[in-house]
Amino acid sequence: MHKKRKVTGFYVFQTVFVTLALLGILLSLQVSAQQTAPVIIAQFSAPVDAGASNFFGRVLALAQSEGARAIVIQMNTPGGYLSDMLNIIHTIQLANNSGIPVYTYVPPNSLAASAGSYIAMATNKILMGDGSEIGPSTPIVVGGTPLEQNHTESAMLKLMVALAAKWNRNTTAAYQMVYADVAYTAQQAYEYHLINGIANSLPEALSELNLSGSPIVTVSENFYEQFLSALSNSVIDGILILLGELAIVLDLYHPTILLTIAGVIAIVAGLVGLEVIQAIDLGFLLLIVAAVLIVLELKLGHGLAMMGGVALGVLGILLLTQGLNIVGPSPINFTSEVVLSGVVAIGVVAGLYVRWIVGPLRAKRKLTGPESLIGKMGQVVSPVSPVGEVRIEGVVWRAKSMSGDIPVGEKVVVKGIEGLTLIVERVQTSEKAVVSQPNNS
């Protein structure tokens, strides 16, 4: 009996030992897998726009394909468009649903402002460096009615509070960022339990997040996403369209094809950008009217239509921003005002160029070209029956008669021009006219 107990105890000990060994192996494999799974660092130092939305979609796809341990957003953004912000928040939720946590790290002296504050609040954890800020978060409906502003603000209040509550953050402090347009420093945000910690470098942040030792894959916006970001600015879109119109019209005065190609590319890029941000139709309508005025300059030739067209186009650019839902700074700022003033100056210079240089050159061409021969008289040098040749001011021209056959030596008067052929008729002998003779000196 005693021997049987010893055998049973041995088997129990053996079973426990094997089980613990297997658990140790599994834990070791899990730790090894975590150490080899990469951490994706999404370097996000740009406005929240269509380019940023595309960027975060690419980051998620990369993280899923690499079996990433986590995504860390290294953020420094002033904010941007509400629709793109919502797209990015949805991407973060998709990452969480696929088992990939997403963290935000705001380096020292950086911003998680406006739309960036909502994106940060949607992530699993937030770390900030000294001198950084989160908020303010009040949305703006540019040029919108008070009712539109209130509706948008109410919706964003609910969203911010819901995101804070999801990750057990201070909902009251989050509410104030939207309702009272409050921004918090890193220390304040940590004290109010809006963020999870302070870190003054990326390695320190990774250590705080227990991600040290994992391979790092850094991702930034590519050229296409930067191009989308540029086109997401309504001011840039309007300027591209306006300058494209100017380039095409000026190229018609001095055909080079290069300006026309550049103008077409600029107009197409501007139109694509307006479609991306869904700009207001009134601003686009004014840009069309501006284009009509600029093209009309080809007929008028006094420069005033071109100047007026550019001025109207700038007004249209300003109206393009109206009605846009923005959680961040407006596209119309000091820099854009300076740029638009420069566009007006270009329009004035182009108009004066047409008025003072191109206009007189066109008038001079009319005085010295074939049109200047209308009404002048010459002499037939080969029978015009009905086509022949006449000499006018010492130059022989091809001529076509509108008064029957005209023999050599007869005097004719020019009545019109068809291409390079003069339309002439016989001069009556009773008319007193001086025939232009060649200069024999």
C-alpha positions in Angstrom: 0.0 0.0 0.0 2.8 2.3 0.9 4.5 1.5 -2.4 1.3 2.3 -4.4 1.1 5.8 -2.8 4.7 6.4 -3.8 4.0 5.5 -7.4 0.8 7.7 -7.5 2.7 10.6 -6.0 5.4 10.2 -8.6 2.9 10.3 -11.4 1.2 13.4 -10.0 4.6 15.1 -9.6 5.5 14.1 -13.1 2.2 15.5 -14.5 2.6 18.8 -12.7 6.2 19.1 -13.9 5.3 18.4 -17.5 2.4 20.8 -17.3 4.6 23.6 -15.9 7.3 22.9 -18.5 4.7 23.2 -21.3 3.3 26.4 -19.8 6.9 27.8 -19.6 7.5 26.9 -23.2 4.3 28.5 -24.3 5.0 31.6 -22.3 8.5 31.7 -23.8 7.1 31.4 -27.3 4.5 34.1 -26.6 7.2 36.5 -25.3 9.4 35.6 -28.3 6.5 36.3 -30.7 5.8 39.6 -29.0 9.4 40.6 -29.3 9.5 39.8 -33.0 6.2 41.4 -33.9 6.9 45.0 -35.0 5.5 48.2 -33.5 4.3 50.6 -36.2 5.2 54.2 -35.6 2.9 56.4 -37.6 4.6 59.8 -37.9 1.7 62.2 -38.1 2.8 65.8 -38.4 0.2 67.2 -40.8 -3.3 68.6 -40.9 -6.2 66.2 -40.6 -7.4 66.0 -44.2 -7.9 63.5 -47.1 -4.2 62.8 -47.2 -4.1 61.9 -43.5 -7.2 59.7 -43.9 -5.5 57.8 -46.6 -2.3 57.6 -44.6 -4.0 56.0 -41.6 -5.8 53.5 -43.8 -2.4 52.5 -45.2 -0.9 52.2 -41.6 -3.7 49.8 -40.6 -3.2 47.7 -43.7 0.5 47.5 -42.9 -0.1 46.6 -39.2 -2.5 43.8 -40.1 -0.2 42.4 -42.8 2.8 42.5 -40.4 0.9 41.1 -37.4 2.0 44.3 -35.5 2.1 44.3 -31.8 0.7 47.9 -31.7 0.4 51.2 -33.6 1.9 54.3 -32.0 0.7 57.6 -33.5 3.5 60.2 -33.0 1.3 63.2 -33.3 1.8 66.9 -34.0 -1.3 68.3 -35.8 -3.2 71.6 -35.7 -6.5 69.8 -36.7 -8.4 69.8 -39.9 -11.6 68.6 -41.5 -14.3 66.9 -39.5 -15.1 64.2 -42.1 -11.5 63.1 -42.3 -11.2 63.0 -38.5 -14.2 60.7 -38.3 -12.6 58.4 -41.0 -9.4 58.2 -38.9 -11.3 57.4 -35.7 -13.1 54.6 -37.6 -9.7 53.3 -38.7 -8.6 53.2 -35.1 -11.7 51.2 -34.1 -11.0 48.8 -36.9 -7.4 48.3 -35.6 -8.8 47.6 -32.1 -11.3 45.1 -33.5 -8.5 43.2 -35.2 -6.6 43.0 -31.9 -4.1 45.8 -32.6 -4.0 48.4 -29.9 -3.4 52.0 -31.0 -1.6 54.6 -28.8 -0.9 58.3 -29.1 2.3 59.9 -28.3 2.5 63.7 -28.5 6.3 64.7 -28.3 7.5 67.7 -26.4 6.3 71.1 -27.7 3.9 69.4 -30.1 0.1 69.6 -30.6 -2.9 67.3 -30.5 -5.1 70.2 -31.3 -8.7 70.3 -32.5 -9.4 67.3 -34.7 -6.1 65.8 -33.3 -7.6 65.8 -29.8 -10.5 63.6 -30.9 -8.1 61.2 -32.7 -5.9 60.9 -29.6 -9.0 60.4 -27.4 -10.0 57.5 -29.6 -6.8 55.6 -28.9 -6.1 53.1 -26.1 -3.6 55.2 -24.3 -2.2 58.8 -24.6 1.3 59.9 -23.6 2.5 63.5 -23.9 5.8 65.3 -23.6 6.6 68.5 -21.7 5.4 71.7 -23.5 2.8 69.7 -25.6 -0.9 70.5 -25.6 -4.2 68.7 -26.3 -7.2 70.6 -27.4 -9.0 73.0 -27.9 -11.7 70.9 -29.7 -14.6 73.2 -30.6 -15.7 72.5 -34.2 -16.3 75.4 -36.7 -18.8 75.6 -39.5 -17.1 78.2 -41.6 -19.7 80.8 -42.6 -22.5 78.6 -41.3 -25.6 79.7 -39.5 -25.9 79.6 -35.7 -28.1 76.5 -36.0 -25.6 74.7 -38.1 -22.8 75.6 -35.6 -24.9 74.4 -32.6 -25.8 71.1 -34.3 -22.2 70.4 -35.1 -20.9 71.4 -31.7 -23.6 69.2 -30.0 -22.6 66.2 -32.0 -18.9 66.7 -31.3 -19.6 67.1 -27.6 -21.2 63.7 -27.5 -18.5 62.1 -29.5 -15.7 63.5 -27.3 -17.4 62.4 -24.1 -18.1 59.0 -25.4 -14.5 58.5 -26.5 -13.2 59.6 -23.1 -15.7 57.3 -21.3 -14.6 54.3 -23.4 -11.1 54.5 -22.1 -12.0 55.6 -18.5 -10.8 59.2 -18.9 -12.1 62.3 -17.2 -15.3 63.1 -19.2 -15.7 66.5 -17.6 -12.3 67.7 -18.7 -13.0 66.2 -22.2 -16.3 68.1 -22.3 -14.6 71.4 -21.5 -12.3 71.0 -24.5 -15.3 71.1 -26.8 -17.8 73.3 -24.9 -15.4 75.9 -23.6 -12.7 75.5 -26.3 -10.1 74.6 -23.6 -6.6 73.3 -24.2 -4.6 71.4 -21.6 -0.8 71.2 -21.2 0.7 67.8 -20.7 0.9 68.2 -16.9 -2.7 69.4 -16.7 -4.0 66.6 -18.9 -2.2 64.1 -16.7 -3.4 65.6 -13.4 -7.0 65.7 -14.8 -6.7 62.0 -15.9 -7.1 62.8 -19.6 -3.9 61.1 -20.5 -2.0 58.1 -19.2 1.5 59.5 -18.6 4.4 61.9 -19.5 7.2 60.9 -21.8 9.8 63.1 -23.3 11.1 60.8 -26.0 9.8 58.1 -28.2 12.0 55.3 -26.4 10.6 56.6 -23.1 7.1 56.4 -24.5 7.6 52.9 -25.8 8.9 51.8 -22.4 5.8 53.3 -20.7 3.7 51.3 -23.1 5.6 48.1 -22.5 6.7 48.0 -26.2 10.5 48.2 -25.7 12.5 45.6 -27.5 10.1 45.1 -30.4 11.2 45.9 -33.9 10.2 49.4 -35.0 8.6 50.1 -38.4 8.3 53.9 -39.0 5.7 55.1 -41.6 5.2 58.7 -42.9 2.9 60.2 -45.5 4.0 59.3 -49.0 4.0 61.7 -52.0 0.4 60.8 -53.0 -0.9 61.5 -49.5 1.0 64.8 -49.3 -0.4 65.7 -52.7 -3.9 64.9 -51.4 -3.2 67.1 -48.4 -2.2 70.0 -50.6 -5.3 69.7 -52.7 -7.5 69.6 -49.5 -6.8 73.3 -49.0 -9.6 75.3 -50.7 -7.3 78.3 -51.1 -4.7 76.3 -53.0 -7.4 74.8 -55.2 -8.9 78.2 -56.1 -5.5 79.7 -56.8 -4.6 76.7 -59.1 -7.8 77.2 -61.1 -7.3 81.0 -61.3 -3.7 80.9 -62.3 -4.4 78.0 -64.8 -7.0 80.2 -66.5 -4.5 83.1 -66.7 -1.7 80.9 -68.1 -3.9 79.6 -70.9 -5.1 83.1 -72.0 -1.7 84.6 -71.9 -0.4 81.6 -73.9 -2.9 82.5 -76.6 -1.2 85.9 -77.0 2.3 84.3 -77.3 1.7 80.6 -78.3 4.3 78.4 -76.6 1.9 75.4 -75.6 3.9 75.1 -72.4 1.8 77.6 -70.5 -1.3 76.0 -71.9 -0.2 72.6 -70.6 0.7 74.0 -67.2 -2.6 75.8 -67.1 -4.7 72.7 -67.9 -2.8 70.7 -65.3 -3.4 73.4 -62.7 -7.1 73.6 -63.4 -7.6 69.9 -63.3 -5.7 69.6 -60.0 -7.8 72.4 -58.5 -11.0 70.8 -59.6 -10.0 67.5 -58.1 -9.2 69.3 -54.8 -12.6 71.0 -54.7 -14.2 67.6 -55.2 -12.2 66.1 -52.4 -13.3 68.8 -49.9 -16.7 69.2 -51.4 -16.4 73.0 -51.5 -19.5 75.2 -51.7 -21.0 75.7 -55.2 -21.2 79.5 -54.9 -17.4 79.9 -54.8 -17.0 77.6 -57.8 -19.6 79.5 -59.7 -17.7 82.8 -59.2 -14.6 81.1 -60.4 -16.4 80.1 -63.6 -17.6 83.7 -64.1 -14.0 84.9 -63.5 -12.8 82.5 -66.2 -15.4 84.0 -68.6 -14.1 87.5 -67.9 -10.5 86.4 -68.4 -11.2 84.7 -71.7 -13.2 87.7 -72.8 -10.0 89.7 -72.6 -9.0 88.0 -75.8 -11.7 89.9 -77.6 -11.6 93.2 -75.7 -7.8 93.6 -75.4 -7.8 96.4 -72.8 -6.7 94.5 -69.7 -9.7 95.5 -67.5 -11.6 92.3 -68.0 -8.6 90.3 -66.9 -8.1 92.4 -63.8 -11.8 92.1 -63.0 -11.8 88.4 -63.6 -8.9 87.8 -61.2 -10.5 90.0 -58.5 -13.8 88.1 -58.8 -11.8 84.8 -58.8 -10.2 85.7 -55.4 -13.7 86.5 -54.0 -14.7 83.0 -55.2 -11.7 81.4 -53.5 -12.8 83.1 -50.2 -16.3 81.7 -50.6 -15.0 78.2 -51.2 -14.4 77.8 -47.5 -18.0 78.7 -46.6 -19.9 75.8 -45.1 -16.9 73.5 -44.5 -17.0 71.6 -41.2 -13.5 72.2 -39.7 -12.2 71.1 -36.3 -9.1 73.3 -36.4 -7.8 76.5 -37.9 -9.6 78.0 -40.9 -7.9 77.9 -44.3 -8.3 81.6 -44.4 -5.4 83.0 -42.3 -2.7 85.6 -42.6 -0.6 83.4 -44.9 -3.4 82.7 -47.3 -4.4 86.4 -47.3 -0.9 87.3 -48.3 -0.9 84.7 -51.0 -4.3 85.9 -52.3 -3.0 89.5 -52.4 -0.1 88.2 -54.5 -2.6 86.6 -56.9 -4.5 89.9 -57.2 -1.2 91.6 -57.9 -0.4 89.0 -60.6 -3.8 89.7 -62.2 -3.2 93.4 -62.2 0.3 93.0 -63.8 -1.2 90.6 -66.4 -4.0 93.1 -67.2 -1.5 96.0 -67.5 0.7 93.8 -69.7 -2.3 93.2 -72.1 -3.3 96.9 -72.0 0.1 98.5 -72.5 2.1 95.9 -74.5 -0.1 93.2 -76.1 -2.9 95.6 -77.1 -0.6 98.1 -78.9 1.2 95.2 -80.6 -2.1 93.8 -81.9 -3.1 97.2 -83.2 0.3 97.7 -84.9 -0.1 94.3 -86.6 -3.5 95.5 -88.0 -1.8 98.6 -89.4 1.1 96.8 -91.0 -0.4 93.5 -92.0 -2.6 92.7 -95.0 -5.6 94.4 -93.4 -3.8 97.7 -93.8 -4.1 97.4 -97.6 -7.9 97.6 -97.7 -8.9 100.8 -99.5 -5.5 101.3 -101.1 -4.9 101.2 -104.9 -2.4 99.5 -107.1 -1.7 98.3 -110.6 -2.3 94.9 -112.3 1.0 93.2 -113.2 -0.5 89.9 -114.5 -4.1 89.6 -115.8 -6.7 89.2 -113.0 -9.2 86.9 -114.7 -10.4 86.3 -112.1 -7.1 85.6 -110.3 -3.8 87.3 -111.0 -1.3 89.6 -109.5 -1.2 93.3 -108.5 1.5 95.6 -107.3 0.7 97.8 -104.2 3.4 99.9 -102.5 6.1 98.0 -104.4 4.9 94.6 -103.2 3.3 92.1 -105.6 0.2 90.4 -104.2 -2.0 87.6 -105.4 -5.4 89.2 -106.3 -8.9 88.1 -107.2 -11.2 90.3 -109.2 -14.8 91.2 -108.2 -15.4 93.3 -111.4 -14.7 90.9 -114.2 -11.4 90.4 -116.0 -8.8 93.2 -115.5 -5.9 93.5 -117.9 -2.3 94.4 -117.2 -1.7 98.0 -116.4 -5.2 98.7 -115.1 -5.6 100.4 -111.7 -7.4 98.5 -109.0 -8.6 99.2 -105.4 -8.5 96.6 -102.6 -11.9 95.8 -101.2 -11.1 92.9 -98.9 -8.9 90.0 -98.1 -9.4 86.2 -98.2 -6.4 84.7 -96.5 -3.4 86.1 -98.4 -5.4 86.9 -101.5 -6.6 90.5 -102.1 -10.1 91.1 -103.4 -9.9 94.0 -105.9 -12.0 95.9 -108.4 -11.2 98.1 -111.3 -10.8 101.8 -110.6 -13.1 104.0 -112.7 -11.0 106.5 -114.8 -13.2 109.3 -113.5 -12.1 108.7 -110.0 -9.2 110.8 -108.7 -6.9 108.4 -107.0 -3.2 108.3 -106.5 -1.8 104.8 -107.3 0.9 103.8 -104.9 4.1 103.3 -107.0 7.2 101.4 -106.1 10.0 103.4 -104.6 12.7 103.5 -107.3 15.2 105.4 -105.2 
